[in-house]
């Protein structure tokens, strides 16, 4: 590839038992106010933030960095069939930050979503990158995006980790136990410990009552660094 794939940071808040939400899908309030500021710093310090359409339909997030000063990222949604509701916070705040919808289907709703101000990009196999998530990152690279912050949900997080596309992982562990719920990371095909994902380097620090762990899987440096931890 002539253009390298964007630098990818994955981050999420989880309970002590590795859940990012309760069994009903409730995740609001998981993490301290300090950790929420960190999440907004990560949004600001990357060119784009990426989530799956499932997260959008469940949480109706805005995905802006309201708690810190700086620019909002490009909001990228993996939306295969272009299901984003026109009344969603994303679609109604396109004046605050761009909304890009990456799709693979027939694009039946492309016209109405673009009329609302969203940008619809069809993901095809990307030369030199391949299919699936590499093609997604290749599409973003082709649009000049050099850094992506992946915020969820669990299926997207698992797919990125399983594809070996994560440069940096930042987890915020909250001192609560949820029991049965939505696990942060699903099946990665690890059968024995020799197959486990191991970082090149790691560090850990306290943030209010929470514990933050940063793992780096590649020697690539992020175009911009997060504040307070790196």
N, C-alpha and C positions, 0 to 999 in steps of 0.2 A: 504494500500500500504506500502511496506517496504521502498521504496524510495519516499520522498515527492516531490510534483510537484515543478517545478522551480518557483522562485520569479519572478513576472511579473511586469514590468514597461511599461506603455503605454505613449507615448508622441507625440505631434504634434504641429505645428504652425497653427494658425487660424486668420482670420480677426476679427474685432470687431463684425461683424454679424455672426460669427461662421462658416465661409467657409474656407476649406483647399485648394481650387483651384477655378479658374473661371469656368464658364459653359463650356468652351472649354477644361478644364482639366489642364490649365496652373497654376503651383504652384511654378515655379522657381523664386527665389528672394523674396518669402514671408518670412519675418523675417529679422532681422538685422544681420550683420556679427557676433555680439556677440552671438546671438541666435543660429547661425549655429555652432559656437564653442561649445556651450552647447550640441547640438545634437551629435556632434562628441565625446564629453566627455561621454555622455550616451552610445554610441556605445562601447567605450573603456572599460567602467566600468561594462559591462555585458558580460557573456560568449558567448551569441548568440544574433544576431539581427534577427527579423522575419518580413517579409512582405508577402503580397499576390502576386500571379503571375500577377494580373492585374496591380499592381504598376510597376512591372518589365517591362511588355510589353509597358506600357505607358511612363515611365520615363527613362528606361534603367539605373538604378542607379548602383553605384559601392559598396555602403554600407560599406566603410572602414572609418577609423578615420584619415583622412589625415591632419586635422588641429590641432591635438594634438599628443603628444608623447605617445607611448604605443602600446600594441598589437591590432591587428584587431580582431573583434569578428567572431565567426562562423556565416556564412550568411545562414539563414534558409528561404526557400521559400515554401509557401503553394502552391504546383503546382500539383493539383489533377490528371491531365492528362499528366504531364511531357511535358509542352509546352515551356520550357526555350529555347530560340534561342541559337545556338552554337556560334553565332557572338556577343552575348550580352556581356556587360562589366563584368558581373558576371562570365560567362563561360570562358572568356579570361583572367581572373585575378585569377584563382584558386591557382596560386603559391603564391599570396599575403595573402589569407585567404581561409579557407575551404568553400565550397558551398554544403549545404545539401538540397536536394529536397524531400519534404514530399508529397507522392502521395497515391491515393486510387484506381486508375484505373488499367488497365491491364499492365501498364509499358512497352508499346510498344517501347518507345525510351530509355529505361533504358540503353541498351548496349552502344549506341552512346554517351549518356551524361556521363556515367561512363568512357568511353574511353577518354573523354575530361577533366576528372579529378573531375567531380562532384560526390557526394555520393547520392544515391537514397534510401530512407527509406520508406517502405510501412507502412502506419498507419492502424493498426487494433484496434479493441476495446481493451482498456488497462485494465487489471484486477485491480479492485479497483478504477479506474478513470472513466471508461465509454466510451462513444462515443463522436464524434465531437472534439471540442477543448480540452476537458480533455484528450482525447486519444492522441492528438497531443503533449500536454505537458508531458503526460506519456511516450510517445516515446522518447522525448528529455531527460527526467529524466533517462530513462533506458540507455541512452548514456552518462550519467554523467554530463549533463547540469544542473546547479543550478540556473542560472539567465538568463532571456530573456527580451530583449528590443523590444517592438512591435512598429514599426514606421509607419505602414499603410498597405493598404489604408483605406478608410472610412468603407468599409464593414468589414474588419478585425477588425478595432477598435471597431465598433459597436458590432460585435460578441463577442469579449472578454469582453466588459463591460456588455453586456446582459447576458453572461454566469456566471458572478460573479467571474471571474478568475483574476481580476486585483488587485494587491497589492498596486500599486502606480500609480497615473495619474499626468503627468506634462504637462500643456498646456502653450504655448507661444502665448499671444494675441498681435497681431500687429495692430498699429493704422491706419488701412485702412478699407474701406467699399467696399465690392465686389458686394453686391446685389445677384442676382441669381447666384448660383454656386454649387459646391459640398460641402455639409454640412459635418462637422467633424464627427458627431455622428448621426446615423439614428434612426429609431424607436426602442425603448427599451421596448415598451409595457406599458409605464407609462400613466395611465389614470387620476390619481389624485396625489396630491403632497405627499401623504403618501407612494407612491411607488417609489419616486425619490431616486436615489443613493446618499447616504450621507456618507461623510468620517468620520473616527474616529478622524482625525486631519488634519489641513491644514496650509499652510503659503504662503506668496506672497512676491515677490521682483521684483525690476526693473532691466532690463538688456538692456542697451542702451535705445532705444525708446520703447522697448517692455516690457510687464508685464508677469512675470512667476508666475503661480499658481501650487502648489504641493498639491495633496490630497493623503492621505493614507487611504486605506480601510480595511487593516488588521493590526494586531499588529506585524506581522512578520517583521523582519529587513532584508534589502537587504544585500546580501553577501558583496557588495561593495557600497559605497555611491558616488553620483555625487559630483563634485567639484563646489564650488561657491554658492551652494544653501542649501544643507543639513547640 
